[in-house]
Amino acid sequence: MRKQRLSEEELVEGMTPYTAHADELAAAKLDELGLKSSESDYKAALKRIESLFEIAEPGTPEGDELESLAALVEEYEEKHFPI
């Protein structure tokens, strides 16, 4: 019995950066991308997180945006407000 091969599209269907295994994805930091975040970017991200917090569900575009913004805020805080 021959198994049917899945297409690339079928293999990645439903996969997001938050549902894939860590070894399958690489997360780039702002500095690695040549980007600098400013205090105004940080404050804007916090405001957007606040607006998304109650409505965002995992696996939705809003949930993905919330996760991305949270990671950026965490990176900024680690750099500018170390403990």
C-alpha positions in Angstrom: 0.0 0.0 0.0 1.4 3.3 -1.1 1.0 6.4 1.2 0.0 9.7 -0.4 2.6 12.5 0.2 1.3 15.7 1.7 1.9 19.0 0.0 3.9 21.7 1.8 0.7 23.7 2.2 -1.0 20.7 3.9 2.0 20.2 6.2 2.0 23.7 7.5 -1.8 24.2 7.6 -2.8 25.7 11.0 0.8 26.1 12.1 1.7 29.4 13.8 4.9 30.4 15.6 3.2 29.4 18.9 2.1 25.9 17.9 5.2 24.8 16.1 8.2 23.2 17.9 11.0 25.5 18.8 13.5 23.7 16.7 11.3 24.3 13.6 11.3 28.1 14.1 13.8 30.8 14.8 12.8 34.0 16.6 14.8 37.0 15.6 15.4 39.8 18.1 15.1 43.5 17.1 18.8 44.1 17.3 19.5 41.1 14.9 17.1 42.7 12.4 18.8 46.0 12.6 15.8 47.6 14.3 15.8 49.8 17.4 12.8 50.2 19.6 12.2 53.5 21.2 10.3 54.4 24.3 7.4 55.6 22.2 7.3 52.2 20.4 7.3 50.5 23.8 4.4 52.7 25.1 2.4 52.1 21.9 3.0 48.3 22.3 1.7 48.4 25.9 -1.4 50.3 24.8 -2.1 47.8 22.0 -1.5 44.9 24.4 -4.1 46.4 26.8 -6.6 46.7 24.0 -6.0 43.1 22.8 -5.8 41.5 26.2 -9.5 40.9 26.7 -10.4 39.9 23.1 -7.5 37.9 21.9 -7.9 34.1 21.6 -4.9 31.7 21.0 -4.5 30.8 17.4 -6.3 33.9 16.1 -4.6 36.9 14.4 -5.3 39.0 17.5 -3.8 36.3 19.7 -0.7 36.1 17.5 -0.3 39.9 17.6 -0.6 39.8 21.4 2.1 37.2 21.7 4.4 39.1 19.3 3.9 42.4 21.1 4.4 40.7 24.5 7.7 39.3 23.3 8.9 42.7 22.0 7.9 44.4 25.3 9.7 41.7 27.2 12.8 42.2 25.1 12.7 46.0 25.6 12.2 45.7 29.3 15.1 43.2 29.7 17.3 45.7 27.9 16.2 48.9 29.5 15.0 47.8 33.0 17.2 44.9 34.0 16.6 43.4 37.4 
